[in-house]
Amino acid sequence: MKVFVPALMLTCVALAADAGADAGADAGADAGVDAGVDAGADAGAADLPGGECLECHLTTEDGVGELWQEDVHAAAGITCDVCHGGDATQDDSDLAKHPGSGYRGKLSASEIVLSCGGCHSDVEYMKVRQPLLHVDQLANYRTSMHAKLLAKGETREAQCASCHGAHGVREVNDAKSPVYAANVPATCAQCHADADYMADFDIKTDQYDEYVQSVHGKALLEKNDVRGAPACNDCHGNHGATPPSIDAISNICGTCHSYNAELFLASPLAPAFKEKSLADCVACHGKHSITHVSDEWVGDKPGATCRKCHEEGEEGSELALYFTDTFGSVRQSFEEIDELLSAAEVKGMDITEGEDYVEAARQGLMQARTLVHSFSRPVVEEKVMEISANQASALEVGYAALHGFEDRRRGLGISTILLLLLTLLVAIKIRTLPPFD
């Protein structure tokens, strides 16, 4: 399940380091917002807001003018001076930026929060202009690792424009938006895959490379499963992005894999993991490089996941061996069934009922693999018995179809012989009849 806030909700990210300066700037920003937005909202729909600012920037090489024309804020009637201050009615640059105009120009990281948060954390303001948008981005951001470091003076931390862009901000469901589901990994990777940029933070930079090769990455980036496949923010959070704690792992993974999480939390391994400070799902499946699992993956052979903790001959290793051997036997039975039903089908026999039993058994095998998370042999055995019953029924249908074919062939042979005898008798009878006059 993908959960993104719409793009108008800029991340309102930087925290002001100087409380006094922030308070003063807030007052100025609020006044500018009310005046600028209301004025822009009254403008004609045909002309985007921006005044003389836009007229000038359309002729410069910074690209701001072009980007602004596709910005959701421009479409909402918000003018340049709402964020940057200044007098947008002046066609002279010096007059537009004169000291009394409140001109701020390019915003620093700590000023971005005043610009974005001035609108997006104002309940009454947003209720009028975009009532469906959340207003908790700023509060969430303050809990993030980005915000905490920014508050300590680290200006390289991610803020609104880092993810959403500054000008040319698009709706989150716009495929060109950097926070569109399929674009989120690349957006995060702009910082987190840059070894030089991240060097001072002592954070690995291989997450993106691992993710694109994972089952999640392939589903999102290759199959474009933007509604089902998780991106960075689905696990780490959006505005409140932070490394998940050990206690949170099963809840995070359980957002999508709810039954797996439920089984694990009720299993004997859950308290053992907690005691050893192991991160539930991550301990076995990994983090960013999660791949498809196989039946051998849980085995007791060297390299198998269970062998990370359990030595050969231990109780845990014996349970893993049971899972591997049992599922292997089930797969082998499917091969026999498929061969039998195929032989019957080739002979023209109806095998629909058998195929239904096979499908039920395959569904059961999928469920049994999920039940591994219970780490309970009796629980898995119960499902395996159900699988075996369906497989046995499928075999019965297959053998019955072949026997039916043999019965039909014998019946056809007998019928053919009887017809030949009847034909012969008719011929003899005809020969004994007197000739016609």
VMD Tcl script that draws the C-alpha trace (Angstrom):
set ca {
  {0.00 0.00 0.00}
  {1.54 3.26 -1.07}
  {1.07 6.24 1.16}
  {2.19 9.62 -0.15}
  {1.01 13.11 0.63}
  {0.17 15.26 -2.38}
  {2.95 17.33 -3.76}
  {1.43 20.64 -2.74}
  {2.40 19.52 0.74}
  {6.01 20.64 0.57}
  {8.00 18.99 3.28}
  {8.32 22.17 5.36}
  {11.64 20.99 6.44}
  {14.27 23.21 7.84}
  {14.18 24.08 11.50}
  {15.26 27.58 12.43}
  {18.37 27.57 14.57}
  {17.74 31.03 16.02}
  {14.38 31.10 17.79}
  {14.21 34.88 17.91}
  {14.94 35.23 14.22}
  {12.38 32.58 13.41}
  {9.66 34.33 15.38}
  {10.25 37.57 13.56}
  {10.43 35.88 10.20}
  {7.23 33.99 10.93}
  {5.33 37.21 11.44}
  {6.65 38.65 8.19}
  {6.05 35.42 6.31}
  {2.46 35.15 7.53}
  {1.70 38.68 6.42}
  {3.30 38.05 3.04}
  {1.42 34.78 2.58}
  {-1.97 36.31 3.25}
  {-1.35 39.30 1.02}
  {0.39 37.46 -1.82}
  {-1.89 34.44 -2.02}
  {-5.09 36.41 -1.82}
  {-3.86 38.75 -4.53}
  {-2.77 35.82 -6.69}
  {-6.06 34.01 -6.18}
  {-7.91 37.00 -7.57}
  {-5.82 37.00 -10.74}
  {-7.24 35.78 -14.00}
  {-6.99 32.04 -14.56}
  {-5.33 32.61 -17.92}
  {-2.29 34.37 -16.42}
  {-0.03 32.61 -13.93}
  {0.94 34.68 -10.89}
  {4.43 36.08 -10.64}
  {4.09 39.66 -11.75}
  {7.26 41.36 -12.89}
  {9.32 38.58 -11.24}
  {8.05 36.10 -13.80}
  {8.47 38.52 -16.67}
  {12.14 38.88 -15.82}
  {12.90 35.24 -14.99}
  {11.37 34.06 -18.24}
  {14.27 35.81 -19.96}
  {17.07 34.53 -17.68}
  {18.99 31.30 -18.00}
  {18.19 29.99 -14.51}
  {15.10 28.19 -15.81}
  {12.97 29.43 -12.92}
  {10.41 31.06 -15.16}
  {9.81 27.91 -17.20}
  {9.63 25.70 -14.13}
  {7.20 28.04 -12.39}
  {4.71 27.76 -15.22}
  {4.19 24.07 -14.36}
  {4.27 24.51 -10.58}
  {1.17 23.53 -8.59}
  {1.57 26.63 -6.46}
  {1.46 28.86 -9.52}
  {-1.71 27.11 -10.61}
  {-3.14 27.80 -7.13}
  {-2.48 31.52 -7.52}
  {0.48 31.81 -5.16}
  {2.87 34.61 -6.10}
  {6.68 34.73 -5.94}
  {6.78 37.20 -3.05}
  {4.93 34.76 -0.78}
  {8.17 32.84 -0.40}
  {10.84 35.29 -1.52}
  {9.41 38.61 -0.38}
  {10.02 41.75 -2.43}
  {7.67 43.84 -4.54}
  {6.48 41.84 -7.55}
  {4.82 44.93 -9.07}
  {8.12 46.66 -9.79}
  {9.77 46.12 -13.15}
  {13.05 47.48 -11.79}
  {15.13 44.84 -9.99}
  {16.51 47.29 -7.42}
  {13.08 48.62 -6.56}
  {11.62 45.11 -6.37}
  {14.30 44.16 -3.83}
  {14.53 47.39 -1.84}
  {15.02 46.97 1.95}
  {11.48 47.87 2.87}
  {10.01 45.16 0.59}
  {10.98 42.24 2.80}
  {12.98 40.67 -0.01}
  {14.70 37.44 1.03}
  {15.86 36.05 -2.32}
  {17.18 32.52 -2.26}
  {16.03 30.87 0.95}
  {18.39 29.13 3.30}
  {17.53 25.73 4.72}
  {16.28 27.29 7.94}
  {14.07 29.72 6.00}
  {12.39 27.04 3.91}
  {10.37 25.86 6.88}
  {8.98 29.38 7.31}
  {7.96 29.51 3.68}
  {6.46 26.03 3.44}
  {5.27 25.71 7.02}
  {3.65 29.12 6.88}
  {0.96 27.53 4.73}
  {1.14 23.80 5.14}
  {0.97 23.70 8.93}
  {-1.78 26.33 9.12}
  {-5.00 24.36 9.61}
  {-7.39 27.21 8.84}
  {-5.39 28.38 5.83}
  {-5.22 24.90 4.27}
  {-8.83 24.13 5.11}
  {-9.91 26.92 2.77}
  {-7.46 26.30 -0.08}
  {-6.68 22.56 -0.02}
  {-8.94 20.89 2.57}
  {-7.84 17.35 1.69}
  {-4.18 17.96 2.40}
  {-2.61 16.95 5.69}
  {-1.18 19.66 7.89}
  {1.18 17.53 10.02}
  {4.22 17.47 7.74}
  {6.15 19.95 9.85}
  {5.38 18.11 13.09}
  {6.44 14.83 11.50}
  {9.56 16.35 10.01}
  {10.72 17.52 13.41}
  {10.86 13.87 14.50}
  {13.07 12.89 11.55}
  {16.81 12.39 11.56}
  {17.07 15.06 8.87}
  {15.44 17.67 11.10}
  {17.38 16.72 14.22}
  {20.70 17.17 12.44}
  {19.50 20.35 10.79}
  {18.61 21.74 14.20}
  {22.22 21.12 15.23}
  {23.42 23.30 12.37}
  {23.99 20.68 9.66}
  {22.75 22.56 6.58}
  {23.26 19.66 4.15}
  {20.27 17.78 5.53}
  {17.23 17.14 3.33}
  {14.48 19.73 3.38}
  {11.35 20.42 1.30}
  {13.09 21.43 -1.90}
  {15.52 18.52 -1.62}
  {12.70 16.10 -2.35}
  {9.88 18.10 -3.93}
  {11.96 20.65 -5.80}
  {11.86 24.42 -5.40}
  {10.11 25.68 -8.55}
  {8.17 23.35 -10.79}
  {6.67 21.40 -7.90}
  {4.22 18.78 -9.17}
  {1.43 16.73 -7.67}
  {2.64 13.51 -6.10}
  {0.66 11.41 -8.59}
  {2.38 13.14 -11.51}
  {4.91 10.71 -12.99}
  {7.33 13.61 -13.49}
  {7.34 14.48 -9.81}
  {10.48 13.46 -7.89}
  {8.21 12.13 -5.14}
  {6.08 10.03 -7.48}
  {6.18 6.46 -6.18}
  {8.51 5.09 -8.87}
  {10.83 8.10 -8.54}
  {11.27 8.07 -4.77}
  {14.24 5.64 -4.70}
  {16.19 7.77 -7.17}
  {15.28 10.94 -5.25}
  {16.59 9.50 -1.99}
  {19.63 8.14 -3.82}
  {20.67 11.64 -4.88}
  {22.07 11.97 -1.36}
  {22.20 8.45 0.03}
  {24.06 6.94 -2.93}
  {26.63 9.73 -3.03}
  {29.67 8.43 -1.13}
  {31.35 11.84 -0.93}
  {28.19 13.56 0.26}
  {27.48 10.95 2.93}
  {31.08 10.50 4.10}
  {30.70 12.80 7.09}
  {27.56 11.02 8.28}
  {29.05 7.51 8.56}
  {26.20 6.00 6.51}
  {26.54 3.31 3.86}
  {25.74 4.31 0.30}
  {24.86 0.93 -1.24}
  {21.17 0.98 -0.30}
  {19.97 2.05 -3.74}
  {22.09 -0.52 -5.60}
  {20.76 -3.25 -3.31}
  {17.17 -2.04 -3.56}
  {17.01 -2.02 -7.37}
  {18.03 -5.71 -7.35}
  {15.53 -6.66 -4.64}
  {12.08 -8.13 -5.10}
  {10.61 -4.79 -4.02}
  {12.80 -2.75 -6.35}
  {12.04 -4.92 -9.38}
  {8.32 -4.79 -8.67}
  {8.35 -1.00 -8.45}
  {10.95 -0.02 -11.03}
  {10.53 -2.79 -13.63}
  {6.87 -3.75 -13.23}
  {5.76 -0.23 -12.25}
  {3.74 -1.55 -9.31}
  {3.33 1.89 -7.78}
  {0.42 0.83 -5.57}
  {1.83 -2.37 -4.12}
  {5.62 -2.26 -4.11}
  {7.28 -0.30 -1.30}
  {9.78 2.48 -1.87}
  {12.08 4.08 0.71}
  {9.37 6.15 2.36}
  {7.03 3.20 2.91}
  {9.48 1.76 5.44}
  {11.37 4.83 6.66}
  {8.53 7.32 6.59}
  {7.84 10.40 4.50}
  {8.47 13.65 6.32}
  {9.39 11.86 9.54}
  {12.03 9.71 7.83}
  {14.23 7.85 10.28}
  {15.93 4.46 10.57}
  {13.35 1.99 11.96}
  {14.01 0.75 15.47}
  {14.29 -2.97 16.16}
  {10.90 -2.97 17.87}
  {9.29 -1.36 14.82}
  {10.46 -3.81 12.15}
  {7.63 -6.35 12.38}
  {5.06 -3.54 12.41}
  {6.61 -1.90 9.36}
  {6.87 -5.12 7.34}
  {3.49 -6.16 8.73}
  {1.85 -3.18 7.05}
  {1.93 -5.26 3.86}
  {2.80 -8.73 5.17}
  {0.26 -8.69 7.98}
  {-0.32 -12.46 8.31}
  {3.41 -13.21 8.29}
  {3.95 -10.69 11.07}
  {1.03 -12.05 13.06}
  {2.41 -15.59 12.84}
  {5.91 -14.53 13.81}
  {4.87 -12.42 16.79}
  {2.94 -15.44 18.15}
  {5.84 -17.81 17.49}
  {8.46 -19.03 19.98}
  {11.10 -17.08 18.03}
  {9.60 -13.66 18.78}
  {10.68 -13.53 22.46}
  {14.03 -15.13 21.55}
  {14.67 -12.44 18.94}
  {13.74 -9.73 21.44}
  {16.06 -11.18 24.04}
  {18.97 -11.19 21.58}
  {18.02 -7.76 20.12}
  {17.49 -9.24 16.67}
  {15.39 -7.25 14.19}
  {12.51 -9.64 13.45}
  {12.03 -9.82 9.65}
  {15.38 -8.21 8.84}
  {17.38 -10.89 10.67}
  {16.30 -13.48 8.08}
  {15.23 -11.53 5.01}
  {17.67 -8.63 5.05}
  {17.00 -4.92 4.55}
  {17.27 -3.34 1.12}
  {18.40 -6.46 -0.75}
  {15.34 -8.62 -0.04}
  {14.99 -11.38 -2.64}
  {12.54 -14.17 -3.44}
  {12.84 -17.06 -1.04}
  {12.98 -20.77 -1.91}
  {12.24 -23.91 0.07}
  {15.97 -24.58 0.36}
  {16.46 -21.05 1.70}
  {15.21 -22.20 5.12}
  {17.16 -25.46 5.09}
  {19.95 -26.72 7.31}
  {22.68 -26.72 4.68}
  {25.61 -24.28 4.88}
  {24.54 -20.94 3.43}
  {20.88 -21.41 4.32}
  {19.30 -18.62 6.34}
  {18.54 -20.80 9.35}
  {22.20 -21.73 9.62}
  {22.95 -18.12 10.57}
  {21.89 -19.05 14.08}
  {21.38 -22.83 14.22}
  {24.10 -25.44 13.91}
  {23.41 -28.81 12.30}
  {21.60 -31.13 14.69}
  {20.05 -28.38 16.81}
  {16.29 -28.20 17.29}
  {15.99 -25.18 15.03}
  {18.06 -26.86 12.34}
  {15.92 -30.01 12.54}
  {12.77 -27.92 12.09}
  {14.32 -26.21 9.06}
  {15.19 -29.63 7.63}
  {11.58 -30.75 8.11}
  {10.33 -27.72 6.19}
  {12.76 -28.30 3.33}
  {12.15 -32.05 3.02}
  {8.37 -31.73 3.33}
  {8.04 -29.02 0.71}
  {10.42 -30.93 -1.55}
  {8.17 -34.01 -1.35}
  {5.12 -31.90 -2.12}
  {6.83 -30.43 -5.20}
  {7.82 -33.93 -6.37}
  {4.22 -35.09 -6.05}
  {3.13 -32.20 -8.25}
  {5.48 -33.44 -10.96}
  {3.89 -36.91 -10.87}
  {0.39 -35.43 -10.93}
  {1.15 -33.09 -13.83}
  {2.58 -35.96 -15.85}
  {-0.46 -38.16 -15.14}
  {-3.05 -35.50 -15.95}
  {-1.20 -34.48 -19.11}
  {-1.24 -38.10 -20.30}
  {-4.98 -38.29 -19.70}
  {-5.60 -34.98 -21.45}
  {-3.64 -36.05 -24.51}
  {-5.97 -39.05 -24.76}
  {-8.93 -36.69 -24.86}
  {-10.14 -37.26 -21.31}
  {-11.72 -34.51 -19.19}
  {-9.32 -33.64 -16.33}
  {-10.99 -30.42 -15.11}
  {-11.76 -31.85 -11.69}
  {-8.17 -32.97 -11.28}
  {-6.89 -29.52 -12.23}
  {-9.13 -28.02 -9.56}
  {-7.58 -30.31 -6.95}
  {-4.09 -29.35 -8.17}
  {-4.88 -25.64 -7.89}
  {-6.19 -26.14 -4.36}
  {-3.01 -28.03 -3.47}
  {-0.78 -25.31 -4.94}
  {-2.65 -22.68 -2.97}
  {-2.15 -24.82 0.09}
  {1.59 -25.00 -0.56}
  {1.75 -21.21 -0.72}
  {-0.11 -21.03 2.57}
  {2.18 -23.65 4.13}
  {5.22 -21.61 3.16}
  {3.67 -18.62 4.90}
  {2.97 -20.76 7.97}
  {6.72 -21.30 8.30}
  {6.66 -17.96 10.15}
  {4.85 -19.74 12.99}
  {7.95 -21.92 13.44}
  {5.59 -24.65 14.55}
  {5.75 -28.14 13.05}
  {2.15 -29.06 14.04}
  {0.79 -25.92 12.37}
  {2.60 -26.66 9.11}
  {1.76 -30.39 9.28}
  {-1.95 -29.63 9.42}
  {-1.72 -27.66 6.18}
  {0.50 -30.31 4.56}
  {-2.15 -32.96 5.30}
  {-4.68 -30.79 3.47}
  {-2.28 -30.46 0.53}
  {-1.73 -34.23 0.46}
  {-5.47 -34.87 0.41}
  {-5.93 -32.62 -2.62}
  {-2.96 -34.19 -4.37}
  {-4.36 -37.66 -3.71}
  {-7.71 -36.60 -5.17}
  {-5.95 -35.22 -8.25}
  {-4.11 -38.51 -8.71}
  {-7.38 -40.38 -8.34}
  {-8.94 -38.26 -11.07}
  {-5.95 -38.86 -13.32}
  {-5.92 -42.63 -12.86}
  {-9.70 -42.77 -13.23}
  {-9.40 -40.85 -16.49}
  {-6.80 -43.30 -17.84}
  {-8.89 -46.29 -16.75}
  {-11.90 -44.68 -18.36}
  {-9.92 -44.32 -21.56}
  {-9.00 -48.02 -21.47}
  {-12.63 -48.94 -20.82}
  {-13.68 -46.83 -23.77}
  {-11.07 -48.44 -25.97}
  {-12.18 -51.93 -24.97}
  {-15.80 -50.97 -25.51}
  {-14.95 -49.57 -28.91}
  {-13.11 -52.80 -29.79}
  {-16.03 -54.97 -28.74}
  {-18.46 -52.72 -30.58}
  {-16.31 -52.88 -33.70}
  {-16.20 -56.70 -33.56}
  {-19.96 -56.91 -33.05}
  {-20.55 -54.61 -36.00}
  {-18.27 -56.74 -38.15}
  {-20.11 -59.89 -37.10}
  {-23.43 -58.25 -37.78}
  {-22.21 -57.12 -41.18}
  {-21.00 -60.64 -41.93}
  {-24.32 -62.16 -40.86}
  {-26.21 -59.68 -43.02}
  {-24.01 -60.60 -45.98}
  {-24.59 -64.33 -45.44}
  {-28.29 -63.76 -45.10}
  {-28.36 -61.82 -48.34}
  {-26.63 -64.71 -50.12}
  {-29.33 -67.16 -48.94}
  {-32.17 -65.11 -50.25}
  {-33.77 -66.27 -53.56}
  {-33.02 -64.12 -56.56}
  {-35.54 -61.58 -57.69}
  {-37.62 -62.48 -60.77}
}
mol new
graphics top color blue
foreach p $ca { graphics top sphere $p radius 0.5 }
foreach p [lrange $ca 0 end-1] q [lrange $ca 1 end] { graphics top cylinder $p $q radius 0.2 }
display resetview
